[in-house]
Each structure stands twice: as C-alpha cells, then as structure tokens.
Amino acid sequence: MQKECKVNVNSEIGGLGGVILHTPGREVENMTPGNVERALYSDILNLSVVSKEYSQMRDVLNKVTTVYQIRDLLRDVLLNEKVKETLVGKICENEEVNDIRDELLGMENDVLAVSLIEGTKKIPDSFTKFLSKARYSLKPLHNFFFVRDASVSVDNSILIGRMKNKVRGRESLIMETIFDFHPLFTTRTMNPLNGQGLSDSLSIEGGDVLVIKEDILLIGIGSRTSPEGVDYIIEKMNEQKKKMEIIVQELPLEPESFIHLDMVFTMLDKDKCMIYEPAVLSPNKYQTVRISLDNGKVVSIREEKNILEILKKLGLDLEPVFCGGRTDSWIQEREQWHSGANFFALGEGKLIGYGRNNYTIEEMNSSGFEIIKSTDVLKGKVDLNEYDKYVITVNGGELSRGGGGCRCMTMPVKRAPVSW
C-alpha cells in the first residue's frame, strides 16, 4: 500500500518524492493516418516499440522514487459510486455522447477505467450509428502518456489544465477527479472551468508552466497556453497574497515542435538550464515579460531582454547548455524537433532524457554531467549514488515522434526543498 502523498512542488529540480505516469496502452495505436491530425500527432506510433522505450524511463523512475499510474488511480476513485457517476456524466456532456452514459456506468470499474482512456467502441444499435464512419463512441486519449499537460503541481496545490484542443479535455477531468477524491493525495485543485466568466480563449497546459522557485513561475504562451491562461494563474497566485515573480515567454506558433515552453527550456541544476537558443536568446524575436506580484496585486508588468537576464536579476545566474550544440543551426533545429531540450530532473543535476540527440548529450557531458545509459542502470551496472551530476539516457526514436520528451511524460507531485 502506497503512503499518503502531501503534494509539494516548489522547484523543477528538487529531489523527486513522487511522480505520476501513464504507461501508453492501446489508445496509442487506436488511430489511423486519417485521424492522426485530430490526435495531435505528426505520425502514427508503433506501440510495441513505444512500450520498450517507455519502459526504460518508467523502470528507472521506479528505482529512484514512488511512481503512481493513472490507470490504477482512476480505477480506485471509480469505487466511489457518486464520484463515478459525476465523472462519467461530465465526460458524456462535454463530448456530447450522453447516449452512452448508461453503457459506461454499467461497466465493471476495471473495464471502465480502461475504456475512459483507450476509448469505447461504437455499438451500431441505430441506422445512423451503422452509417457512421466513426469506430469509437468515446474516442481514445492518444496523448495521455504526455501526462504533464492536464495538471500542474504548484506548491501544495494542483492547477488543472484547460487544454487547447477539446480532444484532450477528458484528461483534465480525470486528473481533477483523482486529486479531489483519491485518498493518497492531500492537496487542493484550481480549475479554470470552476470560475466565473470563463473566456473561450483561456487555455493552460502543463508543458508551459515551470516552477522555478517557490516565488518564481515561468510560463510559455503560444499555441497551447493563452494570455488569458496567464491571467488566471496570476489571479490564483494573488489570492495567496504572496510576493511572486511570473516570467512569461512568447513562443513561436510553428513548427509544432514549439508546442510548449519545456520544448525550448528546462532546468538542469541550481546553476544550469537547457535552452534552444533561437527561441530563448534571439534578441527582439519573441517577447519576454516580467510580472511582479505582491500582497494580492500586480505591482508591475514590463518587457525585458530574455529569461536568463530576468532570472539573474532575481538571484539565479544560470549557465545555458545548448540543445543541439553551439555551432550548427541545422543540428540545433533537428534535435529540438526531437525533444532535445526536454529533460526531467530526478534531483539537482540528476536528469533523464532522450539519448538520440547526440550533440545535446555531448553538450551535457561537456557541462559536467556524466552520461549513463538507462539499460546500465536497470541491469545494476552503475550505482547512481556514486555520481553527483548525470544524465540517464533512454531510447526515444519512436517516443519522440509523438511530440514530447521525458518532462512531458512525467507529472511530479512531491519534491524535496532546494537550498538556493
């Protein structure tokens, strides 16, 4: 039996005390080239290869921290009949499939938990349904293994994402239900959908929200998170009447590899970060705005040079490590496309990421990080306690085609404090 987890995340790099994953299942292959655009992928993925690559990351995490699986957590909360009815009702209403509500509620909890993720096949019990080309009455959640986006741990609270694309809305409903009702978690949720006067243009996804310190948030705006989403976060932070700095980074709207901020910037250590230089440091190309909050009010909003300049003023002098190396813009672009800037911290200076991005990994090594293969960790060939700073590399040839990296696939719920 897993111990109760009091949600607490005040940095990107504190020692990992618990993380939520969703191991990819049949929903990944429940698509065709014809619906891949709706699934938000560039391509269709091979589940057998994805599973082998994903298992490297999952099994490493199981060695170093407490891992919670969404399927297990969802199955647990469905034991509460009232919670089950409410969740199914919300899903059916939001996706306009009220005709299958009774079908879903009649399923065993194990079957329902799977169906809410992998999809529910259409039963052709009417002429209209018979003629429909759709295979699923409740569509599969192809993107759910990128579990970062639907919820964000901020201090001891959970910010529920309002996804840009309606196809992913069910992910947020599932995460909110888990955090509100699973006995393992002690936290409170903040959901834009529960507020007054919700703007249709408000969107927030977790890949755009980085908790740098207790009093510094870094947020990307672009194709997935909107300015209205930033305003919602400001509102919730002001309710706490804390002194806080929010840095907002504008992102390119295309190509799709710039989907979230963590595709161009991730924290590596107290004094190092990974950047994709053209998007983060290029002068006058993309806006960087600093917003200062104090005692429940916005004190100032002003444009500044870049993320690193602002953080330096706030006492964090970060050395950038360059995605794709420093010399060839084509290599930088290729490795960013394959999530080369997207690392997940197990602790201060202890990272996990894709090994396929050779130039990025070489840069990490030159910056003082030992490069360790995940297979060597899993076979017991290396003892991670013997290394101060390292990058564990996982195979990502197929996973990266889904459009995300190790940070995208992990949702931390507890981290140790960092002594800045």
N, C-alpha and C positions, 0 to 999 in steps of 0.2 A: 504494500500500500504506500503510495507516494505521500510525502509530507505536505502539509498546507504551505502554500506559497504566498507570501505577502509581496505583492507587486512593488518593485522599487528599481527604477532605471534612471540614473542621473548622469549617464555618460554613454558614449559609444564603445568604450574600451575597458570599463571596469570588469574584474573577474566575473565570468559568467556563472550565475547561480541557477539558471533555469531557462529553457528555450522551448518554444512551440514549433513543431514541424507538421507538414502534411506530406507524407510519402506518396508520390504520384501513383495513381491507380489507373483503372481502365478509362477514366474520363479523359486521359491524355490522348488515347487512341480513338475515342469516340468522336471523330471528326473526319472530314474529307477535304481534298483541295478546294471543294466548292464552298465550304463553310469556315475555312481557316481564317478568313478576314474577320468574320464575326467572333471567332475565338481569340482574336488579337494576336495571333502568331504570324511569323513570316513564313512558316513552313509547317508541315505535319511532322510529328516526332515519332520515333521508334521507341515504344515503351520498354522493350527488353533491354535496349542499350541505355535508355534513361535510367532504368531501375538499377543497373550495375553502377553507373556513375553516381547516382544519388546516394546509393548505399555507402559509398566511401565517405561522404560528408556526414551522413546520419550516424554511421558507426563510430566515427571519430568523436562526434559530439556525445554519443552515449558513453564514451570512455572518460570524458572530462567534465560532464555536467548532468543535470537532470533534464531529460527530454520528455516532453508531453506531445502526444499525437492527437491531431484534431479528430480523427475518426473515433478514438477512444473517449475523448472528452465529450463529443457530440452524443455518442451512444449513452453516456452517463446522464446527461441532462435530459434526455428524452424519457428517462424513467419517471420523471415528474409529468403526470398527465396534463396538468394545466399548462406547464411550460411547452410541452409537445404541441398541444392544440394551438397555443398562441403563435409559436414559431411557424408551424405549417400554415396557419391562417394568414400570417404576414407574407409568407413566400407566395402563396397562391394568389393573394390580392395584388402584390407587386408585379407578378409575372403573368397576371391575367389568365390563370388556369384554375379558377375556382371549381371547375367541373371535376377535378381530380382530388379535391380535398379529402373526401371520404376514403378514396382509394389509398392515399398516403397514410391517413390516420389508422387505417385497418392493417397496416404492415406491422410485423414484429420490429422492435426497436433496432435490432442489428441490421435488418433489411432496410429500414427507413434511413438510418444513418448513411448507409452506402448509397441509397437512391438519391438522397439530397445532394450528394457530391458527384456520383458517377452518372446521374440522370435517370429518368423514369421513362421507359419505352411506352410509346403511344399504343393504346388498345383501340383498334378500329371498330368501335361499337356504334358508329353512326356513319351515314353515307358521306358526310362532309369530312370526317376523320379518315375514312377509307381513301378518299380522293387526295388528301393532303400528302405532300411530298416529305413532310417532317417525320423523322423517325422517333423523336422524343417529345413527349408532352411536357416534361420538365427537363430542360436542357442540361447537359453535363457542365461541370465547373472546370473547364480545361486549364484555367490559370491558377487554381487554388494552391498548387505547390509553391507559388510565389506568395507565401503566407504573410509576408511583411506588409502588404498593401492595405489589408482590410482592418487593421488595428495597430495602434502605436502606444507603447509604454512611455509615459511621460511622468517622471517622479513616481508617485504611488497610484496614478490614475491610468486609465486606458482611453485613448482617443479613438473612437470608431470612425473608420474612413467612410466618406461618401464617394463612391467610386465614379469615375468619369463616365464609364460605359455601363449601361444598365445590365448587361450580361453578367457583371461581377457583383451586383448588389446583394445577391444571396450570401456571398462570402461574408459581408459585413453583418448581416442578420445572424448568421451562425456564430461569428466571433462575439458579438454583443451578448447573445444568449449564453454562451459558455462563460463569459466573465461575470455576467449578472447572476448566474444560478449554479455554477459548479462549485461544490464545497471546497475544492482545493485552493481557490483563488480568493484573496482578500484584496479588494480594490473597488473603485467606482468608475463607471463609464461615462464618457462625454460623447454624445451623438448629435450631430447637426440636425438630424431628422426629428429630434425631440424638441427642437427650439421653435420660437415664434418667427413668422415672416421669412420662411426659408426661401432663399433665392434659387431659381432653377440652375443658375450658373455656378453655384457653390460646389466645389469638389475638393477632396483631400485624399491623397493616397500615401501610405506609409513610406514608400521609397523616396518621397520628397521631404520627409521630416527626420532630421538628425538631432539628437540630444547631445550637444557638445559638453555642456556642464549643467549643473543644477539651474544656473541663471542665464544660460545661453542656448537658444534654439537656432538651428539653421534650416531654412525651408526653401525648397525649389518651387518656382511657378513655371508652368509651361503647358504641355499637352494634357497633363493629368491633374495637377493641382492649380486652382484658380486663385486670383487675388481675393475673391470673396472667402475662399477657404482659409487664407491667411488671416483675414479679419475675424473669422470665427475663432481661430486659435488665440488671437490677441484678446478677444472678449473673454475666453475661458481663463487665460492667464491673468487678466486684470481682476477677475473675480477673486483670485487668491491674494491680490494686493501685494504681490512681491515685486522687488526690483529685478528686472529681467531685460535682456537684450535679445532681440529677434533679428537675425540676418536673413534677408530674402534674396535669393539668386535667380535671376531670369535665365531660362534655358531655351536653347533652340527648339523650334517646333518640329523640325525634321532634320535628319532622318529619325526613324523610330528608336534608334539606339540611345537617344537622349530622353527617353521616356520619363526618367526620374532623376533627381539630383544625385542619388547614390550610384548612378552610372558615370558620373564625372568627378565625384568627390567622396572619399570615405576616410575616416580616421584610422590611423595605424597605431599610434602611440601618443604619449603626452606631448611629444615634440615633433611628430611626423604625421603627414597625411598623404594620401594618394590622390593625384589630380589628373584630369585630362586637360592639359594646358590650354588648348584653343578655346575651350568653353569657360574656363575659370580665370585665366590671367590675361586674355587678349583685351587690350585697352579699348574702351568705348564701343565694345561689341554687344555685350549683354549687361543689363543693369544689375548692380548690387546695391541693396538698400538696407540701411541700419535703422531699426525701430527700437527706441528706448521706452521701457515701461517702468512706472514707479507709483506705488500706492494706488493702484487701480486705474491709472490714467496713462495715456500715450503722451510722453514728455516731448519726444521729437521723432521726426521721420526725415532722413536725409540720404541722398545717394553718396556712395563712397567708391573707392577705386576697385577693390576686389575683396573676396572673402578673407584672404590671408592678411591683408592690411588691417581690416577691422579686428580680426582676432588678435593681432599683435597689439593693437591699442587696448584690447581687453585683457592683456597679460599672457596670451598664448602665442608664442613665437614658433610657428610650425615650419619645419623643413619639408618642402614638397618632394615627393617621389613621383616620377613622371610615367604615366601609363604609356606603354609603347616605346619607352626610351626618350632620348632627348634630341635625336639627330634627323630622323626621317619622318616627315608628316604623314606619309602613306602608311607606314607601320603603326604610327600612333592611332590613325583612324581605324585601321583593321583591328587592332587589339581592343580599342574602346568598343567597337561594334560587338566584340565577343566578351563583353563584361570585364575587360581588363582593369577597370578602375573600381570594381565592385568586390571589396573584401569584407569579411565578417570577423570581428575581434572576439577571441576566446578570453582575452585578458590584455593587459598593457603590453604592446609589442608582440602579441601572440595571435597570428592571423590564420585564416583558411580562405583559399581562393582557387581559381582555375589554374592548372599548370600549363594549359595550352598556349598561354600568352607569354612566349619565351622572352621577349625583350622587356616586358614588365617585370617578370620574375628576376631577370638579370639585374634590373634596377633595384629591386628589393634587396637582392644579395649584396649589391654594392653599397647599399644604405645600412648594412649591418644585420640583416635578417638571414638566419640560417634557412636553407631551403630543404624541406623534409617531405618525402612522398607519403601520401596517406596510406598506401599499402604497407610501407615500412612501419608506420605507427600501429596499424591493425595486426601486423604479424609479430609485434613485440620486438622489432629490431632496433627501435630507438626508444629512449626514455625522455619524454618531453620535459621532465623536471630538470634535465641537465642543460637545457637551453634557456637563455634569457630572452632572446628575441628570435622568432621563427615565423615562417610561412609554411603551412601544411598545404600541399597541392593535391587537388582532386582532378580526375579526368573530367573534362567538360565539353568534349566535342559535340555531343548530342544535346546535353542540357542547355548549353549556351544558345542553341538555335531557338529556344523558347523565348529568349529576350531578357535574361536576367542571370545574376550570379549568386554567390553564397549569402550575401546580405539580403538579397531579395527572397531567399528561400528560408529565412530564419526570423522568428519573432521573439526576441528576448523578453523575459518577464521579471528577471532579477539580475542585478549586477552589484558587485562589491563597490564601495566608495573608492574614489581615486584621490590621492593626495597630490593636489596640483601645486 
